[in-house]
Amino acid sequence: MKRIALLGHGRFGGALAELMVDAGLEVRAHDPGAPIPDARRVDSLAALVEGADAVLVSVPVASIPAALASLRPLLSADQLVLDVGSVKVNPVAAMRAALGTDIPWIGTHPLFGPVSLAHAERPLRVVICPNPMHPDATARARALYERIGCWTLEQDAASHDKAMAETHALAFFVAKGMLDAGVNPRVPNAPPSFQAMARTIEAVRGDAGHLFAAIQSENPYSAEARRRLLDALGALDATITARGTPGDPTRETALSILPEPPAPAPAELTEARDAIDELDRELVAMLARRAELSKRARLAKARVGQGVHDAGREAQVLTARRAWAAEHDIDLDSVEDVFRAVLRFSRRVQG
């Protein structure tokens, strides 16, 4: 694929367009309600679709049927139509009805958004829902997403929506409830148990309102997932507030979060190694994010004719990291050694 037509250039559509342009694809976009760079803006659907290898529909889920109806007379059998909605059952049904066996189509869900892209979070994952009406569509969609640096996994629409109802939808539901209750996600002394929830709250705050509405109202499984959660929370609240006998085993079991540790208890060394493994996993994920930011820095340097190696900047980095190490009372030279290795890693990434 070389030329991509993007219908919808909102926050996600614009971010997706940037990934595609960075990957060397030609992107044209149409969206009367959003700003689009002159280099990719077209003013009609006909101009958008003409000559495109793939047409990505990046509009709110509720607007997909109308968008497909407008596109259908302009499409040809050699083009691929993809949606990027956060739910899949309804969009897949809409594409089946509008495009059928005549125009290749496939449902996809990029599991990332503008916030995660801004934070250089990796890997970028995309769910693809195989379409038996167009067996080749899966391979074509996978090739497109892999070209822009994504990992793909296949899942049917119903299984996808069930999984999203119990993960994406519930996480956003709880986070919005906490926001509406006045919870401040930026408390400076928040414990680690809250920090992951705070990131979810910030994600809800940063995403467009129609995304929250879509994953709650357009996903056919979200209402049942919310109901089970509310029932469980109600029962838990009743147990907490009930006056029970101190030490009552039934009440204590109901309030337990984790099962009792198996006997014999894990050795301290095993526990420490497990914790180290988990921390190292986080460090590797952070290195992946740093690599993406390094690539971003390389592009910025190239625009002003600056080389990859910036000795002055690296000296500043090492001085600052030594100061941070001193704040934590850990060995300054060892920390400098680590960051010298990180800087070598970043230079290799920048090529």
N, C-alpha and C positions, 0 to 999 in steps of 0.2 A: 504494500500500500504506500502511496505517495501523497495523495490529496485527501484531506479529511474535512467534511462538512459538519459544523457544530451548530445545532439549533438550540440556542440558550447560552447566554454568556454571563450568567450571574456569578456569584462568588466561586462556586465549584466549577462551573463551565470555564470561567476565566483561568482558574488554576490548572485545570486539565489541559487547556489550550497551551499554556506555558510549557508544560511537560512535553507536549507533542512538538512544539516548535524547537525546544532544546534537543529533541531527538532527530531533528532534521526533516520533519514532516511539514508539508504545506497545509496550513489550516485556514479555512474561511469560516466566518461566524456570522450569524444573524440573530439579533435580539433587539427589537424596538425599544425595550425598556431598560437596557443596560449599556454602559459605555464599552466600546470595542475599539482597539487600536486600528488606525486607518489601514495598516498593512493587511489586516485579515477581515475587515468589515465588508459585508455585501448588503445591499438594501432590499433584496427580494428573495423569496424561497427558490425561485427558478434559478437565479444566479448562484445561490448557495449549493444547490444539488448538482448543477451541471458539471460533469466531469469528475465528480467525487468518487473515490473508491469506497468510502464508508461514510455513513451519515449517523452521527451520534445525537440522540435526542436527550438534551440536558435541561429539561423543564420540570416544574413540580409534578409529582406523580399524578395528581388529579387532572393535570392538563395534557397528559400523554395522549389520550384518545383523540382529542381535538387536533393536536399537533400531527398525529399520524394521518388523520383525514386530510389535512392540508398538504402533507407531503406526498401522499399516495399517487396522485396523477402525474407527479414529476419524476418518480422513481423508475429505474430500469432493473432488469433481472440480474445484471452483473454487479449491482451495488449491494452492500451489506448495511443493514440498519441495526443499530444497537441502542438500547436505553441504558441509563446509568442510575436508575432509581434505587432508593434504599429498601424498597420492598419489591417483590418480584411476581407474585401470583397475579395481581391485577394488570401490571404492565405487559406481562407475557400474554395474558388473555386478550388485551387490546391489540397487540401486534399480530396475534393469530387471526383475530377478526378482520383487521385492516389489511394485512399483507398476505396472509395465508401461504399458499404454496408458490405464489407468483414472484414475490420479492424475498430474498434471503434476509432473515432477521434473527436476533438472539438477545436474550435478556442478560444483563451484566450488572454487577454492583461493586464499584470500587470501594474498598473498606478503608478509605482515607478521605480527608477533607482539607480545606484551606488551612485550618489550625495545625493539623499534623504535618502538612507540607511546610508551613512556615517554621516549624520546629525541627525540620529535617528528619522526621521519624522514619525509620526503615525497619523491615521491608514494607513496600507498598503491595498490598494484596488485593486481588480482584476475584470475586465469585462469578463464574460463568455458568449459565443454565443451559445445558445442551438442548438443541432443538431437533427432534427427529424428523421434522418436516424439511429441514435443511441441514443434513449431516455435516457438510463442509463448513458451516458457519462457526462451529466451535474452534476449529484450527485457525480460521482467519481472525477470529476475535483474540485468540491466545497470542497469535503472532503480533497483532497490533499492540496489545498491552505489554508483552515482553519487550517490544522495541522501546517503550518509554520507561522500562525499568521495573515492571511489576511482576510479582509472582501470581500465578493463577491457580484456582482450584475449581473443580466442577461440582455442582450440586443442583438438584432439581428445585423448581420454584417453591413448592410447598415446604420442602425440608429447609430451604433457606429462610423462608419467612417464619417458620416455627423456631428456628435457632435465633433469628434476630429478635423475635418477640420476647424471648427469655434472656436476651443479652442486651442488645442495643436499645430496644424499647424500654425495658425495665430500668436500665442504667439512667437513661434520660428522664424517665418518669420520676425516679427517686431524686435525681439531681434537681429537676425543676421544682419538685415539692420542697426541697430544702431551700432553694432560692426564694420561693414564694413564702416560706416560713421565716425568711429574714436571716438565714444562716450566712455568715461571712466566710467565704472560702479562703480569705487571705489573712487569717489570724496568725501572727508571727510565731506563736508558741504552740501551734497545732501539733499533736503527736503524729508519728508516722502512720498510725491506723487511719487518720483522717486525710493525709496528704494525697493518697490516690483518689479519694472521693472528691477532694478539692479540684483535682485536674479534670474530673468528669464534669463538675459544676461549671468550671471555666469553659469546657468544650460546649456545653449546652448554651452558655451565655454567648459564646462566639459564633455559633451556627445560626443560620437563618431560621426564622420562625416556621416557615413552611416545612422544614425538615422535621422538626419536632411533631408538627401536625401530621405529616405523612406517616411517620413510623408508628404513630399511635392510632390513627384513624384508617389508614389505607392498608395496613397489615391485618389480614383477617384473624390472626392469632393473638394480637396484642391485648385485646380486651380480656380474654380468658387469663392471660399471664398476669395482667394487672390485678384481676380479681383474686387469683390465688395468692398473690403477694399481699394484698390488703387483708385477706382473710387470715393469713399467717401472722401479719403484724398485729391485727386486732386480737388474736388469741394470745400472742406473746405479751401484748400490753395488759391484757386481763390477768395473765399469770403474774406479771411483775407487780401489779397493783393489788392483787388479792392478798389478804392476810392469811398467811399459812404458818404452820408451826416451824420455828427455826430448825433447820436441818432436815426438814421433810424431804425424803429422797425423791418423791414424785415431782415436787416443785423444783428441786435442784436439777433433776434431769431435764425438765422442760426449759430451764434457763441455761443449760449447758450449750456451748457453741461447738466445742471440739470434743470428740470422744476421749475417754480416759486413755492415757498412753499405755501401750501394750507392756506387759511384763515379760522379761525384765526391761527396765527403762533403757533407752538408747544410751550408749556410752558418751561421755562428754566430747571425746574426739570425733565421733560420728556426727554429733550435732554441730560441732564447729565446722567440720568439713562440708556438711550440707549447707550451712549458712554461707560459707565461702563460695561454694558452687553457685548459689543463687546470686550472690553479689557479683561474681565474675560474669554471669549471664547479663546482668545489668550493665556492667562495664563494657562488654562487647557490643551491646545495643547502643551504648553511648558513643563508642568508637565509630559505629556505622553512621550515626547522626553527624559526628564530627567530619567524617569523610564527605558526606553530602554538603556540609557547610564549606569544606575546603574546595570542593568543585565550584561552588558558588563564588568563592573568593577568587579562584583561578579565572573565571569568566570576567569578573570585575577588573582584575589586574590586566587581562588581555585588552580590555577596552581602552585602557590608558597607557598601553605599551610597557607595562611593568613585568619583569620576569618573575618566575615562581619563587626563587629564593630571595627572602628579604631578611638580611642579617640583623638589621636594626630592630625589626619587629620581633624576631625570635629572641633577641636579647631581652627585650621588654617582657616577653612572655615568661622567660625563665626567671627573671627577677621577681615578677609578680607571683609565680608559683612557689618560689622559695619563701616569700612573705606569707603566703597562705599556709605553707607547711609549718612555719614558725607559730602561727596562730593556733595550730592543732598540736603543737609540741611533738612533731614527728621529725625524723631525720631529714635535714634540708638537702644534703647531697643525694640521698636516695630518691627523693622526690624529683630533684633536677634530672637524675638519670632517667626516671620514668618519662618525664616530659620531653627530654631529648629524643627518646624513642618515638613518642607520639608525634613530634615534629617531623622526624624522618618519615614516619608513616604518612603524614599529611602531604609531604613533598612528593612522595611516590604517587599518591592519589591525584595530585595536581599535574603530574606528568611533566 
